[in-house]
Amino acid sequence: MSKYTGPKCRLCRREQEKLYLKGDRCKTDRCPLEASRGKRAKGVPGAGRKFRRRLTDFGVQLREKQKLRRYYLITEKQFSNYVKKAGSMKGTKSSNLFKLLESRLDMVIFRLGIGRSKMEARQLVTHGFFTVNQRRADIASFLVKQGDVIEFKKNVLDKHPALKERLDEVDPGKAPAWLKFNKDLMIAEVVEAPKGEDIKSMYFTELKENLVIEYYSR
């Protein structure tokens, strides 16, 4: 499966918005979108200031779509398939799209705080660290559903003491309402399906998701 392997900060600079692709580092002044050490925050890569053009309606839709797609670090084909699937489900298309994206196993691991960044969460999943309902799950795009139980594979934490030590710092209270993490047993449960409106209010307050849907309705 293809994936983006270039510099993550470049994606944030292109969208001129924090996509939180490097975990905690994005919250510090080391982020290139932040002015630090007397330096000016970096702008759009490869674009001279005097050559910037006003975006067309299509351009505005494209930028909103790219922000959401790049936030989840998925390919265009994957993203367009999620949009199509969201349209075939009951409810509003934009709400269903958020629900599908947040139901990915790698995003669940990230939201629980087990992975410090989305890339680290994806790596833990693809390396086979977890089981879902006691069955091996090593596909990052695996969609969890209400009632699913996520556990570490047997002996994984014993083989990776650094990870086990870091998990002691995880705060289960920071997990979203649709997830529950028992730190003592190292078991997570999907207590309910994520709601699109909750995801929007928590993580995408500035996103115009209707433009994303319009982009694929052309």
C-alpha positions as CSV (number, residue, x, y, z in Angstrom):
1,M,0.0,0.0,0.0
2,S,1.4,3.4,-1.0
3,K,1.9,6.0,1.7
4,Y,3.4,9.5,2.1
5,T,7.1,9.3,3.1
6,G,8.1,13.0,2.7
7,P,8.5,15.7,5.3
8,K,5.4,16.0,7.5
9,C,5.9,19.6,8.3
10,R,5.7,20.5,4.6
11,L,2.1,19.2,4.5
12,C,1.1,21.6,7.4
13,R,2.9,24.5,5.7
14,R,1.1,23.8,2.4
15,E,-2.3,23.9,4.1
16,Q,-1.2,26.7,6.5
17,E,-2.8,24.8,9.3
18,K,-1.6,22.4,12.0
19,L,-2.4,18.8,11.0
20,Y,-0.7,17.4,14.1
21,L,1.4,14.8,12.2
22,K,4.3,14.8,14.6
23,G,2.5,14.3,17.9
24,D,3.6,16.5,20.8
25,R,6.2,18.4,18.7
26,C,3.4,20.1,16.9
27,K,2.4,21.7,20.2
28,T,5.8,23.4,20.7
29,D,7.5,26.4,19.1
30,R,9.5,24.0,17.0
31,C,6.5,23.8,14.6
32,P,7.4,25.8,11.5
33,L,4.0,27.5,11.6
34,E,4.9,29.1,14.9
35,A,7.2,32.1,15.1
36,S,10.1,31.1,17.4
37,R,13.5,32.4,18.3
38,G,12.9,35.7,16.6
39,K,12.1,34.0,13.2
40,R,9.0,34.5,11.1
41,A,6.6,31.6,10.8
42,K,7.2,29.8,7.5
43,G,4.7,30.2,4.6
44,V,3.5,27.9,1.8
45,P,6.5,25.9,0.4
46,G,7.7,26.8,-3.0
47,A,5.4,29.8,-3.4
48,G,6.8,33.4,-3.7
49,R,4.7,36.0,-1.9
50,K,4.1,38.2,-4.9
51,F,2.9,35.3,-7.1
52,R,0.1,34.1,-4.9
53,R,-3.3,34.0,-6.6
54,R,-6.8,34.2,-5.4
55,L,-8.3,30.7,-5.1
56,T,-11.1,29.7,-7.3
57,D,-14.2,27.9,-5.9
58,F,-12.6,24.6,-7.0
59,G,-9.3,25.6,-5.3
60,V,-11.1,26.3,-2.0
61,Q,-12.8,22.9,-2.2
62,L,-9.5,21.2,-3.0
63,R,-7.7,22.8,0.0
64,E,-10.4,21.7,2.4
65,K,-10.3,18.2,1.0
66,Q,-6.5,18.1,1.2
67,K,-6.6,19.3,4.9
68,L,-8.8,16.4,5.9
69,R,-7.1,13.8,3.8
70,R,-3.6,14.8,5.0
71,Y,-4.7,14.9,8.6
72,Y,-5.5,11.2,8.5
73,L,-2.4,10.5,6.3
74,I,-4.3,8.4,3.7
75,T,-4.1,8.3,-0.1
76,E,-6.5,9.9,-2.5
77,K,-8.0,6.6,-3.5
78,Q,-8.6,5.6,0.1
79,F,-10.2,8.9,0.9
80,S,-12.5,8.9,-2.1
81,N,-13.6,5.4,-1.2
82,Y,-14.5,6.6,2.3
83,V,-16.6,9.4,0.8
84,K,-18.4,7.0,-1.5
85,K,-19.1,4.6,1.4
86,A,-20.3,7.6,3.6
87,G,-22.9,8.4,0.9
88,S,-24.3,4.9,1.0
89,M,-24.9,5.0,4.8
90,K,-27.9,6.4,6.7
91,G,-27.5,10.0,7.9
92,T,-25.6,13.0,6.6
93,K,-22.7,12.3,4.3
94,S,-20.2,14.5,6.1
95,S,-21.1,13.0,9.5
96,N,-20.7,9.5,8.2
97,L,-17.3,10.4,6.7
98,F,-16.0,11.6,10.1
99,K,-17.3,8.4,11.6
100,L,-15.5,6.2,9.2
101,L,-12.2,8.0,9.4
102,E,-12.3,7.9,13.3
103,S,-13.2,4.2,13.3
104,R,-9.9,3.3,11.7
105,L,-7.8,1.1,14.1
106,D,-4.7,3.3,13.8
107,M,-6.8,6.4,14.7
108,V,-8.3,4.6,17.7
109,I,-4.8,3.7,19.0
110,F,-3.8,7.4,18.5
111,R,-6.9,8.8,20.2
112,L,-6.3,6.5,23.2
113,G,-2.8,8.0,23.6
114,I,-1.0,4.7,23.0
115,G,0.6,6.1,19.9
116,R,2.2,9.5,20.3
117,S,1.6,10.4,16.7
118,K,-0.6,9.0,14.0
119,M,2.4,7.5,12.2
120,E,3.5,5.8,15.4
121,A,0.0,4.4,16.0
122,R,-0.1,3.1,12.5
123,Q,3.3,1.4,12.9
124,L,2.2,-0.3,16.1
125,V,-0.8,-1.7,14.3
126,T,1.0,-2.9,11.2
127,H,3.6,-4.6,13.4
128,G,0.9,-6.7,14.9
129,F,0.8,-5.3,18.5
130,F,-2.9,-5.6,18.9
131,T,-5.9,-7.9,18.7
132,V,-9.5,-7.0,18.2
133,N,-12.0,-9.3,19.8
134,Q,-9.0,-11.7,20.4
135,R,-8.2,-11.9,16.7
136,R,-5.0,-10.5,15.3
137,A,-5.5,-7.1,13.7
138,D,-2.5,-5.7,11.7
139,I,-4.3,-3.5,9.1
140,A,-4.3,0.2,10.0
141,S,-7.6,0.8,8.0
142,F,-9.5,-1.9,9.9
143,L,-12.8,-0.3,11.0
144,V,-13.8,-1.0,14.6
145,K,-17.4,-0.9,15.7
146,Q,-19.4,-0.6,18.9
147,G,-18.6,-3.3,21.4
148,D,-15.2,-4.2,19.9
149,V,-12.5,-5.0,22.5
150,I,-8.9,-4.0,21.7
151,E,-6.0,-5.6,23.5
152,F,-2.2,-5.9,23.3
153,K,-1.1,-9.1,21.8
154,K,0.2,-11.6,24.3
155,N,3.8,-10.9,25.6
156,V,4.1,-7.8,23.4
157,L,4.6,-5.4,26.3
158,D,7.1,-7.8,27.9
159,K,9.2,-7.7,24.7
160,H,9.0,-3.9,24.5
161,P,9.6,-2.5,28.1
162,A,10.1,1.0,26.7
163,L,6.6,1.1,25.4
164,K,5.2,-0.4,28.6
165,E,7.0,2.3,30.6
166,R,5.7,5.0,28.4
167,L,2.1,3.7,28.7
168,D,2.3,4.6,32.4
169,E,2.0,8.2,31.4
170,V,-1.1,7.7,29.3
171,D,-4.2,9.4,30.8
172,P,-7.3,7.4,30.0
173,G,-9.4,10.5,30.9
174,K,-8.2,12.2,27.7
175,A,-9.7,9.5,25.4
176,P,-12.8,10.6,23.5
177,A,-16.3,9.6,24.9
178,W,-16.7,6.7,22.4
179,L,-13.6,5.0,23.7
180,K,-12.7,3.5,27.1
181,F,-9.2,2.5,28.2
182,N,-8.5,0.3,31.2
183,K,-4.8,1.0,32.0
184,D,-4.6,-1.8,34.6
185,L,-5.7,-4.5,32.2
186,M,-4.4,-2.7,29.1
187,I,-7.7,-3.2,27.4
188,A,-9.7,-0.7,25.3
189,E,-13.3,-0.9,24.3
190,V,-15.4,0.9,21.7
191,V,-18.3,1.9,23.9
192,E,-20.3,3.6,21.1
193,A,-19.9,4.6,17.5
194,P,-18.2,8.0,17.1
195,K,-20.6,10.8,16.2
196,G,-19.7,13.1,13.4
197,E,-20.8,16.3,15.2
198,D,-18.6,15.4,18.2
199,I,-15.6,14.8,16.0
200,K,-16.2,18.1,14.2
201,S,-16.5,20.1,17.4
202,M,-13.4,18.4,19.0
203,Y,-10.9,18.3,16.1
204,F,-12.1,20.3,13.1
205,T,-13.8,23.5,14.3
206,E,-12.4,25.5,11.3
207,L,-13.0,22.8,8.6
208,K,-15.8,23.4,6.0
209,E,-16.7,19.8,5.5
210,N,-19.5,20.7,3.1
211,L,-16.8,21.8,0.6
212,V,-15.2,18.4,0.9
213,I,-18.5,16.7,-0.1
214,E,-19.0,19.3,-2.9
215,Y,-15.5,18.5,-4.3
216,Y,-16.6,14.9,-4.9
217,S,-20.0,15.8,-6.2
218,R,-18.6,17.5,-9.3
